[in-house]
Amino acid sequence: MRGVTVVVTGDGMRAQSGLTSSAAGRRGPGRRRARTGLALVTAGLVGLVVTGGPAFAGLMGGGTASPGPSGAAVTVPAPAPAASSKAPQAQQRARPSNAAPSSADPAGSKSPAGSTGPAGGAASGHVPLDADGNPADAVVDDATAAGPVAEPGPAPGAPSGDAGAGDPTSAGSSADPSGGAAPSVEPTGTEPAATNSASGGPSDGDATGTEPADAEPAGDAGVDVNTAGVMAAIQAPTGVVVVPVPGGLRVAWTHDGTGVDHYVATAYDQQGSVAGSCLGATAGTGTCEIRVGVAAGGSYTVKVVAYGGAGASDPSAPATSGVVVAGPPAPPTGVHATVTSATSVRVGWTGPATPAAGVDRYVVTAVQDASKTCATGDGATTWCPVTGLEPGTAYTFRVVAQGAGGDSAPSAASAPVVAGGPAAQSTDIPEPVNLVVTPGDQKLLVEWRAPWDPDHAVGGYTVHVEEEPGRDCVTTHPTCTIEGLANGTSYTVSVRSDGAVSGESGWVTATGTPSVAPGEPTAVTAEAKIEAITVSWIAGAPGTGVARFQALATAPGGDHGVCETVTGNSCTISGLKWGDTYSVTVMAIGRHGRNSAWSEPAKVAVPHEVTVPADLPAGIGHFGGSSGDEVAPGELFTVTGSGFAPHSTVKVAVYSTPIVLATTMTDGAGTFSAEVSVPEAVKGGPHTLVAAGVDTGGEPRFLTMAVTVAVEYEATAFGDAGGSVLAVTGDPVGRTAGAGAALVIAGMLLVGASRRFKH
């Protein structure tokens, strides 16, 4: 047998001498085909791992999205739970794809510091390690700096360890027995929590050999609808201070305004019933005034509640007001002047029928000369003389009522009179005051107050009906009933004072319409709706005519609501508190001022709560948001909608699995506005926002808004560890994956051809 000399060449391949030249010639092309084939297989596998692996992980919900170099969204698998404490510490710098392949040692010899190259041997482009096994500073080569390099992660369920070193047939192996090597990859610097890979391969002794722990993809985690999207509770306002002001109460409080749409201050009387309230319309408002429902001379307890997306706060600590100061009286009416001499006139007027604070006195002032004035000594007197006028000068006069609550607005000016005119045009007999006409069935009850008459000039009164002169009434008392009139006909009634000796005063006038009051409604029923009650009844006798029906719902705590209808025997009272018990009664309001008695109360009703359906409801309209139709998880944006019942509840939820994002109240026009955010737990993709509320009829009302929830990510398949950035769209990865598959097939064909060539 011929001797054989073995020489180890620089590339690690053995050369045999002594073989025939024909044998060497036959094996040269075979090896080149094998090398080329294995290189194609390796490149194809890398392409498949880069594209197919993350795509599969994205389908399984185990990764996050990141834009690749072309702008396409690429999915990177999330790290699995830790399975071994001996994870490799060495980091490798990615070698450019056009760099020369490094030599590989099929035997799997270690590189310095115990780390192997891509094929188990020392690889060019390897990051040098310091004495502790950590990567030393290295210069980034041009190819690496030109752009991010893909860092494929293991597909879900597959081991993340390296393929056995030196195994040319292992799927995913970067070793090339022919001396070529696939491009190495550099970890991002954040070591996966779970891996059973060891840089040294089986001969290293470092690998544990344990299988990776099973981990359910995080993307399919369920959402707790009871806790997701719940906003922090609103704190109660503090430092409530109540100060009496003319005609009401001024309420002030302290609050930081966090999560608040508006505030409501409510005054309670000494029995604990609601007397009145006021609205602080914005989060920055720390004061409002209660003007309706509080009476002069009374004192009240006030509490303030903050409302916002998380609902209502607890009421504030109660604050007690002082005694309410009455507001100013209404202005006098019917001002007129009568000449009494060449330099004086007598000015008379009608005082307000129901002054808010009573009248202490009246002050008369000439419009043409403010120095020409007079005043009464009390609030009962409704005339006084103005003296010192210029003869022949025309004057008009205004009157102001003064009381504890302040001064009224000035009255309308009187008709002009000329001072110094004929005294015969005047009279010293005062006119009746505060004339009131009350309609009845074919009659009118006429009442007035006797004027201030220090000289006892008044001997009686005459009541005149302009449309029926024959029914005039003469009396010495300040009242008279005019009968025999037609129901439904308006009459003008005038009253004057007759002198005790002679003469008479001017006329004071009012109108009234006799009528028959409507009958009391019967068979009243109450049907509970969403924050509302629908009331029905049977109308009584119409009398002379029914202008409208009014239904009143009252809760024991004082809360109440009203609805009215001109036609029909039903209406809906909205804006009620769900869960409260209400008693309902109905009254017919007459066309001519006479009303029926209140009906017997209906059975109590308890309004329902606004609810969010389990399944996506069909919306009857749409609402809008400040962020358009695409939002990011955790992003705050404002939604607005309309068409709901005034002062009713609206809940904003995100579907398909409903999560309530905010609860708010509509304003007086039925419009709402709320600040919401989509929880982090909501998966990216198309979703629907629903505004669930109630219409004016107490029926459910749903508005919808289509949104796309963008995907957040922190790592990319190309080594970019960017922060939370919205996923972007781009070219699909199918082309890259297809090219990888084609390379694998072509490489396998070349390898097979090389083997056939050997034989």
C-alpha positions in Angstrom: 0.0 0.0 0.0 1.3 3.4 -0.9 2.1 5.9 1.8 0.0 8.9 2.4 1.2 12.2 3.6 -1.3 14.4 5.4 -0.8 18.2 5.5 -3.0 20.6 7.4 -3.6 23.7 5.3 -4.2 27.2 6.6 -8.0 26.9 6.1 -8.3 23.8 8.3 -8.9 21.4 5.4 -6.8 18.3 4.9 -4.9 17.8 1.7 -4.0 14.3 0.7 -0.8 13.7 -1.4 -0.2 10.6 -3.2 -3.7 10.5 -4.7 -4.1 10.4 -8.4 -4.7 13.7 -10.1 -7.9 12.4 -11.5 -9.3 11.7 -8.0 -8.4 15.2 -6.8 -9.9 16.6 -9.9 -13.1 14.8 -9.4 -13.5 15.9 -5.7 -12.7 19.6 -6.3 -16.0 20.6 -8.0 -18.0 18.4 -5.5 -16.6 20.3 -2.5 -17.3 23.6 -4.2 -20.9 22.6 -4.8 -21.2 21.4 -1.2 -19.9 24.6 0.2 -22.2 26.7 -2.0 -25.2 24.6 -1.1 -24.5 24.7 2.6 -24.1 28.5 2.4 -27.4 28.8 0.6 -29.1 26.6 3.1 -27.7 28.6 6.0 -28.7 31.9 4.4 -32.2 30.6 3.7 -32.6 29.4 7.3 -31.5 32.8 8.6 -34.1 34.5 6.4 -36.8 32.1 7.6 -35.9 32.7 11.2 -35.9 36.4 10.8 -39.2 36.5 9.1 -41.2 33.3 9.8 -40.2 32.9 13.4 -41.3 36.4 14.6 -44.4 36.2 12.4 -45.4 32.9 14.0 -44.7 34.4 17.4 -46.9 37.4 16.5 -49.7 35.1 15.5 -49.4 33.4 18.9 -49.5 36.7 20.7 -46.0 36.2 22.1 -44.2 39.2 20.8 -44.4 42.9 20.2 -44.3 44.9 17.0 -41.5 46.9 15.6 -40.9 48.6 12.3 -38.2 47.1 10.1 -35.9 48.9 7.7 -38.6 49.2 5.1 -41.1 50.4 7.5 -42.9 47.1 7.8 -44.1 46.0 11.2 -42.0 43.0 12.5 -42.9 40.9 15.5 -40.3 40.1 18.1 -41.1 37.2 20.5 -41.3 38.1 24.1 -38.6 36.5 26.4 -39.7 33.2 28.1 -39.4 32.7 31.9 -36.0 32.0 33.2 -35.0 28.3 32.9 -31.3 28.3 33.6 -29.0 30.4 35.7 -26.0 29.7 33.3 -27.1 31.9 30.4 -24.1 33.0 28.3 -22.7 36.4 29.2 -20.7 36.9 26.0 -22.1 39.3 23.5 -21.2 39.1 19.8 -20.9 42.0 17.4 -22.8 41.4 14.2 -20.5 40.9 11.2 -21.6 42.5 7.9 -23.2 40.2 5.4 -20.5 41.0 2.9 -17.6 40.3 5.2 -15.3 37.4 4.5 -16.3 34.1 6.1 -14.3 33.1 9.2 -12.7 29.8 9.6 -14.6 27.3 11.6 -13.3 24.4 13.6 -15.4 21.3 13.1 -14.2 19.9 16.3 -15.8 22.7 18.3 -12.7 24.1 19.9 -13.3 27.1 22.2 -12.3 30.6 21.5 -10.6 32.6 24.2 -12.6 33.4 27.3 -14.6 30.3 26.8 -16.9 31.5 24.0 -17.2 29.9 20.6 -17.6 31.5 17.3 -20.6 30.9 15.0 -19.3 27.4 14.2 -17.8 26.6 17.5 -14.4 28.1 16.8 -13.0 31.6 16.9 -14.8 33.8 14.5 -13.6 37.1 13.0 -15.8 40.0 14.1 -16.1 38.4 17.6 -16.4 41.0 20.4 -13.4 40.5 22.7 -14.2 39.8 26.4 -12.6 41.2 29.5 -11.4 39.3 32.5 -14.9 39.0 33.9 -16.4 37.6 30.7 -18.1 40.9 29.7 -17.8 42.4 26.2 -14.9 44.9 26.0 -15.2 48.1 24.0 -15.2 47.5 20.3 -15.3 49.7 17.2 -18.5 49.4 15.3 -17.7 48.6 11.7 -19.3 50.4 8.8 -21.7 47.7 7.9 -23.1 47.5 11.4 -23.4 51.2 11.7 -25.3 51.5 8.4 -28.4 50.0 9.9 -29.9 47.7 12.4 -29.3 44.0 12.0 -32.0 41.4 12.6 -31.8 39.5 15.9 -34.1 36.5 15.4 -35.5 35.0 18.6 -36.7 31.5 19.1 -40.2 30.6 17.8 -42.7 29.9 20.6 -42.3 26.4 21.9 -38.8 25.9 20.4 -35.6 25.7 22.4 -33.5 28.9 22.3 -30.1 27.2 22.6 -27.5 27.1 19.8 -27.5 24.1 17.5 -24.7 21.6 18.3 -21.4 23.0 17.2 -19.9 21.3 14.2 -23.1 19.6 13.1 -23.5 20.6 9.5 -27.0 19.1 9.3 -28.5 20.7 12.4 -31.3 23.1 11.4 -30.4 26.7 12.3 -26.6 25.8 12.8 -24.2 28.5 11.8 -21.3 26.1 11.3 -20.1 25.4 7.9 -17.7 22.5 7.6 -16.5 23.9 4.4 -15.0 26.9 6.1 -17.8 29.4 5.4 -19.9 30.9 8.1 -23.3 32.6 8.2 -23.4 36.2 9.4 -23.2 36.3 13.2 -25.7 38.3 15.2 -25.3 40.6 18.1 -27.7 40.5 21.1 -29.4 43.7 22.0 -27.7 43.8 25.4 -30.8 42.6 27.2 -30.3 39.0 28.0 -33.4 36.8 27.6 -34.7 35.6 30.9 -34.9 32.0 29.8 -32.5 30.0 27.6 -30.8 26.7 27.8 -28.2 27.5 25.3 -24.4 27.4 26.1 -21.8 29.0 24.0 -19.5 26.1 24.2 -21.8 23.4 23.0 -22.1 20.0 24.7 -18.4 19.6 25.2 -18.3 22.9 27.2 -19.9 21.5 30.3 -21.8 24.8 30.8 -25.1 23.9 29.3 -27.8 22.5 31.6 -29.6 20.6 28.9 -32.9 21.4 30.4 -35.8 22.1 28.1 -37.2 25.6 28.0 -40.2 26.3 30.3 -43.5 26.3 28.6 -44.9 29.9 28.5 -48.3 30.9 27.4 -48.1 33.8 24.9 -48.7 37.0 26.7 -50.8 38.5 23.9 -53.7 36.2 24.7 -53.9 37.2 28.4 -57.5 37.9 29.4 -58.7 41.3 30.5 -60.4 41.7 33.9 -63.4 43.8 33.0 -64.0 44.6 36.6 -60.7 46.4 37.1 -59.4 47.4 33.7 -59.9 51.1 32.9 -61.2 52.0 36.3 -60.2 55.6 37.1 -59.1 56.8 40.5 -61.9 57.9 42.8 -62.6 61.6 43.0 -61.8 63.2 46.3 -64.5 65.2 48.1 -64.2 69.0 48.0 -63.0 70.6 51.2 -63.0 74.0 52.9 -66.7 74.7 52.1 -67.7 78.2 53.1 -71.3 79.6 52.8 -72.0 83.3 52.9 -75.5 84.8 52.7 -76.0 87.3 49.8 -79.1 89.3 48.8 -81.6 86.7 47.7 -79.4 83.6 48.1 -76.2 82.0 49.2 -72.7 82.2 47.9 -70.8 78.8 48.2 -67.0 78.5 47.9 -64.8 75.4 48.3 -61.4 74.0 47.7 -60.5 71.2 45.3 -57.6 70.4 43.0 -59.9 69.6 40.1 -58.3 66.3 39.3 -60.7 64.2 37.1 -63.5 66.7 37.6 -66.1 67.9 35.0 -68.2 70.0 37.3 -69.4 70.6 40.9 -72.8 70.7 42.5 -73.5 72.6 45.7 -76.8 71.6 47.4 -78.5 73.5 50.2 -80.6 71.6 52.8 -83.2 73.1 55.1 -83.5 72.4 58.8 -85.6 69.3 58.1 -82.9 67.9 55.8 -84.9 68.4 52.6 -83.2 69.8 49.4 -84.0 73.5 49.1 -81.9 74.5 46.1 -78.6 74.0 44.3 -76.1 75.6 42.0 -73.6 74.3 39.5 -69.8 74.9 39.2 -69.5 74.2 35.6 -65.8 73.6 35.2 -63.0 71.9 37.2 -61.5 75.3 38.0 -64.7 76.8 39.4 -64.6 77.0 43.2 -67.7 79.0 43.8 -71.4 79.3 42.8 -74.5 81.0 44.1 -77.8 79.3 45.1 -80.6 81.8 44.1 -83.6 79.5 43.8 -85.3 77.7 46.6 -83.8 79.5 49.6 -86.0 81.8 51.5 -85.2 85.1 53.2 -84.7 84.7 57.0 -83.8 81.0 56.7 -80.5 79.3 57.4 -79.2 76.2 55.5 -76.7 73.4 55.5 -74.6 73.1 52.2 -72.6 70.2 50.8 -70.6 70.1 47.7 -70.1 67.0 45.4 -67.5 66.8 42.6 -68.5 64.9 39.4 -66.1 63.5 36.7 -65.2 60.5 34.6 -64.9 58.3 37.7 -68.4 59.2 38.9 -69.3 61.4 41.9 -67.2 62.1 44.9 -68.5 61.7 48.5 -70.2 64.9 49.7 -68.0 67.4 51.4 -68.3 68.1 55.1 -71.4 70.2 55.6 -71.1 73.9 56.0 -73.8 76.0 57.7 -75.0 79.4 56.3 -76.0 82.4 58.2 -79.5 83.8 57.8 -80.4 84.4 54.1 -80.7 88.1 53.2 -83.7 88.8 51.0 -83.1 90.2 47.5 -84.2 93.5 46.3 -87.9 94.1 45.6 -89.3 94.3 42.1 -89.7 97.8 40.5 -93.0 99.7 41.1 -95.4 99.9 38.2 -98.2 102.2 37.0 -96.3 105.5 37.9 -98.3 108.6 37.1 -98.2 112.3 38.1 -101.0 114.8 38.8 -100.5 118.5 39.0 -101.4 120.0 42.3 -100.0 123.5 42.0 -97.9 125.8 39.8 -94.7 124.3 41.3 -95.7 120.8 42.6 -97.2 117.5 41.5 -98.4 114.4 43.2 -96.8 111.2 42.0 -98.5 107.8 42.6 -97.6 104.2 41.7 -98.4 100.5 42.4 -96.0 98.7 44.6 -94.7 95.2 43.8 -97.2 92.5 44.6 -94.7 90.0 46.1 -91.5 91.9 47.0 -88.6 89.7 47.7 -87.6 91.5 50.9 -90.5 93.8 51.6 -90.3 97.5 50.9 -89.1 100.0 53.5 -89.9 103.1 51.5 -90.2 104.5 47.9 -88.1 107.3 46.4 -89.4 109.4 43.5 -87.1 111.3 41.2 -87.7 113.6 38.2 -86.0 112.4 35.1 -85.3 116.0 33.9 -83.9 117.1 37.3 -82.6 114.6 39.8 -82.8 117.2 42.6 -86.6 117.2 42.3 -87.5 114.2 44.5 -89.6 112.9 47.3 -89.8 109.8 49.5 -92.3 107.9 51.5 -91.9 107.2 55.2 -92.8 103.5 54.9 -93.4 100.7 52.4 -97.2 101.0 52.5 -97.5 104.5 51.1 -97.7 104.6 47.3 -97.6 108.3 46.6 -95.7 111.5 47.6 -95.6 115.1 46.5 -92.7 116.6 44.5 -92.3 120.3 45.0 -90.1 123.2 43.8 -90.8 122.6 40.1 -90.4 125.2 37.4 -93.7 126.4 36.2 -94.4 125.6 32.6 -91.8 122.8 32.5 -92.7 119.3 31.5 -91.6 116.5 33.9 -91.6 112.7 34.0 -90.9 110.6 37.1 -89.4 107.3 38.0 -89.8 105.4 41.3 -87.4 103.1 43.2 -88.5 100.7 45.9 -86.0 100.3 48.8 -85.8 97.4 51.2 -83.5 95.2 53.3 -82.3 93.4 50.1 -81.3 96.6 48.3 -82.9 98.9 45.8 -85.2 97.8 43.0 -84.6 98.8 39.4 -86.1 102.1 38.5 -89.7 102.0 37.3 -90.8 103.0 33.9 -91.1 106.7 33.5 -94.5 108.3 34.0 -96.3 110.3 31.3 -95.1 113.9 31.2 -97.0 116.6 33.1 -96.5 120.4 33.0 -96.0 122.1 36.3 -98.3 125.1 36.8 -101.1 123.7 34.7 -104.7 123.9 35.7 -105.2 122.7 39.3 -108.6 121.5 38.4 -107.0 118.6 36.5 -105.8 117.2 39.8 -107.4 115.5 42.7 -106.3 114.9 46.2 -108.1 111.5 46.5 -105.6 108.6 46.4 -106.0 105.7 44.0 -106.5 102.0 45.1 -103.3 99.9 45.1 -102.3 96.3 44.4 -105.2 95.4 42.3 -105.7 91.7 41.7 -108.4 89.9 39.6 -109.0 86.2 40.3 -111.1 84.3 37.7 -114.0 81.9 38.8 -116.8 80.1 37.1 -118.7 82.9 35.2 -117.3 85.5 37.6 -114.3 87.6 38.7 -113.1 88.3 42.2 -111.6 91.8 42.3 -109.4 92.7 45.2 -107.1 95.7 46.1 -105.5 97.5 48.9 -106.8 100.8 50.3 -104.5 103.7 49.6 -102.7 105.7 52.3 -105.3 108.3 53.2 -104.2 110.5 56.1 -106.9 113.1 55.3 -109.7 110.5 55.1 -110.6 111.7 51.7 -111.7 108.3 50.4 -115.3 107.4 51.0 -115.6 104.2 48.9 -114.7 102.5 45.6 -116.2 101.9 42.2 -115.4 98.8 40.1 -116.0 99.1 36.4 -116.1 96.3 33.8 -115.4 97.8 30.4 -117.0 95.0 28.4 -120.1 94.9 30.7 -120.8 98.4 32.1 -124.1 97.3 33.6 -122.2 95.0 36.1 -120.2 97.8 37.8 -119.8 97.4 41.5 -119.8 100.2 44.2 -118.4 99.2 47.6 -116.8 100.6 50.7 -114.6 97.5 51.1 -111.5 96.7 49.1 -113.1 93.7 47.3 -115.9 93.0 44.9 -117.2 90.0 42.9 -118.4 90.6 39.4 -120.8 87.8 38.3 -122.8 86.8 35.2 -119.8 86.9 33.0 -119.1 84.5 30.1 -116.5 81.8 30.7 -113.5 82.0 28.4 -114.0 85.7 27.7 -111.3 88.2 28.9 -112.6 91.3 30.7 -110.9 94.6 31.6 -111.6 95.7 35.2 -110.9 99.2 36.6 -111.1 100.4 40.1 -111.1 104.0 41.5 -111.4 105.7 44.9 -114.4 107.9 45.4 -114.0 111.0 47.6 -115.8 111.1 50.9 -117.2 114.5 50.0 -116.7 114.8 46.2 -114.4 113.9 43.4 -112.6 110.7 42.6 -109.1 109.3 42.0 -107.8 108.0 38.7 -108.5 104.4 37.6 -106.2 101.4 38.1 -106.8 98.5 35.7 -106.3 94.8 35.5 -107.8 91.9 33.3 -109.3 88.5 34.1 -111.0 85.6 32.3 -113.8 83.6 34.0 -113.5 79.9 33.5 -114.2 76.4 34.8 -111.2 74.6 36.2 -110.3 71.2 34.6 -111.2 68.0 36.5 -108.6 66.1 38.5 -106.7 63.4 36.5 -107.3 59.8 37.6 -105.8 56.3 37.2 -102.3 57.6 37.4 -99.5 55.0 36.7 -95.8 55.2 36.9 -93.4 53.0 34.8 -89.7 53.0 35.8 -87.3 53.6 33.0 -83.5 54.4 32.9 -83.0 57.3 35.2 -86.6 58.3 34.3 -90.3 57.5 35.0 -93.0 57.4 32.4 -96.3 58.7 33.8 -99.7 58.0 32.4 -103.2 59.1 33.5 -106.8 59.5 32.5 -107.8 63.2 32.0 -110.7 64.6 34.0 -113.4 67.0 32.7 -111.8 69.7 30.6 -113.6 72.6 32.1 -113.2 75.7 30.0 -110.1 74.3 28.5 -106.8 72.5 29.5 -103.6 74.3 28.6 -101.4 71.3 29.6 -100.8 68.5 32.1 -98.0 68.5 34.6 -96.6 65.4 36.3 -94.5 65.6 39.4 -92.2 62.9 40.8 -90.9 63.3 44.4 -88.4 61.3 46.4 -88.3 61.2 50.2 -85.0 63.0 50.2 -86.4 65.9 48.4 -85.2 65.1 44.9 -87.9 65.8 42.3 -88.6 66.0 38.6 -91.3 67.4 36.4 -92.6 66.7 32.9 -95.4 68.5 31.0 -97.4 67.7 27.9 -99.9 69.7 25.9 -101.5 66.8 24.1 -101.8 63.2 25.2 -102.1 61.5 28.6 -98.5 60.5 29.2 -95.1 62.1 29.6 -91.6 61.0 30.8 -89.8 62.6 33.8 -86.1 62.3 33.1 -83.0 63.2 35.0 -84.0 61.2 38.1 -81.7 59.3 40.4 -81.6 55.6 39.7 -82.3 53.5 42.8 -84.4 56.2 44.5 -88.1 55.7 45.2 -90.5 58.3 43.7 -94.1 59.1 44.2 -95.9 60.5 41.2 -99.0 62.8 40.9 -100.6 64.8 38.0 -102.4 68.1 37.6 -104.3 69.7 34.7 -103.5 73.3 34.2 -106.4 75.3 32.9 -106.3 77.5 29.8 -107.5 80.6 31.6 -105.6 80.3 34.9 -107.7 77.9 36.8 -106.1 74.5 37.5 -107.3 71.1 38.8 -106.3 69.7 42.1 -103.4 67.3 42.2 -104.3 63.7 41.5 -104.0 60.9 44.0 -100.3 59.7 44.0 -99.5 56.7 41.8 -97.7 53.6 43.1 -94.0 54.4 43.7 -91.4 53.7 41.0 -87.7 53.2 41.1 -85.7 54.3 38.0 -83.1 51.9 36.5 -79.4 52.4 36.1 -77.6 53.1 32.8 -75.8 49.9 31.9 -73.2 48.8 29.4 -74.4 45.7 27.4 -72.2 42.6 27.3 -72.4 42.5 23.5 -71.7 45.4 21.2 -75.0 47.3 20.8 -76.2 48.7 17.5 -75.6 52.5 17.7 -78.2 54.9 16.4 -75.5 57.6 15.8 -71.9 58.4 16.2 -69.8 60.5 18.5 -66.3 61.9 18.0 -62.9 62.0 19.7 -60.0 64.5 19.8 -57.5 61.8 18.6 -59.4 60.8 15.5 -59.9 57.1 14.7 -56.5 55.8 15.9 -55.3 55.8 19.5 -52.5 54.4 21.5 -52.9 52.4 24.8 -52.8 54.8 27.7 -53.2 57.9 25.5 -55.7 60.4 27.0 -58.2 61.8 24.5 -61.6 63.6 24.8 -64.9 62.2 23.4 -68.1 64.2 23.0 -71.6 63.3 22.0 -75.2 64.6 22.2 -78.8 63.6 22.0 -79.1 62.2 25.5 -81.5 63.3 28.2 -80.5 66.4 30.1 -78.6 65.9 33.3 -78.4 62.1 32.7 -75.6 59.5 33.1 -73.4 58.5 30.1 -70.9 55.6 30.3 -68.1 55.3 27.7 -66.9 51.8 27.1 -64.5 50.0 24.7 -65.5 46.7 23.0 -65.5 43.8 22.0 -65.2 42.8 25.7 -66.7 45.9 27.3 -64.5 47.9 29.6 -66.0 51.1 31.0 -63.5 53.9 30.5 -65.5 56.8 32.0 -68.8 57.8 33.6 -70.1 61.4 33.3 -73.2 63.5 33.2 -74.8 65.4 30.3 -75.5 69.1 30.5 -78.9 70.8 30.2 -78.8 70.2 26.4 -78.1 66.5 26.7 -74.5 66.8 25.6 -71.5 65.1 27.3 -67.8 65.4 27.2 -65.3 63.0 28.9 -61.6 62.4 28.9 -60.8 58.7 28.4 -57.9 56.4 27.7 -57.7 52.8 26.4 -56.2 50.5 29.0 -52.8 48.9 28.2 -54.5 45.4 28.4 -56.6 46.0 25.3 -55.1 44.2 22.3 -54.1 46.3 19.3 -56.4 46.4 16.3 -59.9 47.6 15.4 -62.2 48.3 18.3 -65.5 50.2 19.0 -66.1 52.8 21.6 -69.7 53.0 22.8 -71.4 55.9 24.7 -74.3 54.3 26.6 -76.9 56.5 28.1 -80.6 57.3 28.0 -82.8 59.4 25.8 -85.6 61.8 26.9 -88.1 59.0 26.8 -86.1 56.9 29.3 -85.0 54.4 26.7 -81.4 53.2 26.1 -79.4 55.4 23.7 -76.1 54.2 22.2 -73.6 56.1 20.1 -70.6 54.4 18.6 -67.1 55.4 17.5 -64.8 53.1 15.5 -61.1 53.3 16.6 -57.9 51.4 15.9 -55.8 50.7 18.9 -52.2 50.8 17.9 -49.6 48.2 19.1 -46.9 49.3 21.5 -43.4 47.8 21.3 -40.0 48.2 23.0 -37.7 45.9 20.9 -37.3 45.3 17.2 -36.2 42.4 15.2 -33.4 44.5 13.8 -31.6 45.4 17.1 -33.4 48.7 17.7 -34.4 48.9 21.4 -36.6 51.9 20.9 -39.2 52.9 23.4 -42.9 52.8 23.1 -43.6 53.7 19.5 -46.7 53.1 17.4 -46.5 50.2 15.0 -46.4 51.1 11.4 -47.4 49.4 8.2 -45.1 48.5 5.3 -44.1 45.7 2.9 -45.1 42.2 4.0 -42.3 39.8 5.1 -43.6 37.1 2.8 -41.1 38.0 0.1 -38.1 37.6 2.5 -39.5 34.3 3.8 -40.1 33.0 0.3 -36.6 33.9 -0.7 -35.2 32.1 2.3 -37.2 29.0 1.5 -35.9 29.1 -2.1 -32.3 29.4 -0.9 -32.8 26.4 1.4 -34.2 24.2 -1.5 -31.4 25.3 -3.9 -28.7 24.6 -1.3 -30.1 21.2 -0.6 -30.1 20.4 -4.3 -26.5 21.5 -4.6 -25.5 19.3 -1.6 -27.2 16.3 -3.1 -25.6 16.9 -6.5 -22.1 17.1 -4.9 -22.7 13.7 -3.2 -23.7 12.2 -6.5 -20.7 13.7 -8.1 -18.5 11.9 -5.5 -19.9 8.6 -6.5 
